Amino acid sequence: MNSIISENVEFYMPANEDMSESITQNWTEQALECYSINCDCKRCSLSKGHYSFICQMPKVIDALIQTVGVPEIRRTA
């Protein structure tokens, strides 16, 4: 990576109040998966993609539960 770019990159870690409201209004497939595996990243399908971000899904799950309630699925974990 270009050293000028890498020196000026800042990673943004949003707090709950900075999350987009759109991701806390409905249970998505990814949110349902995360909820069903009790936020166990080792069992997550996204963890196999080797993404370079820190997962915010536990925060999303908490917000979804407060906003729309628990999903109507059985937890497998």
ABEGO torsion letter per residue (X at the ends): XBAAAAAABBBBBBBAAABBAAAAABBBAAAAAAAAAGGBAAABAAAAAGBABBBAAAAAAAAAAAAAEBBBBBBAX
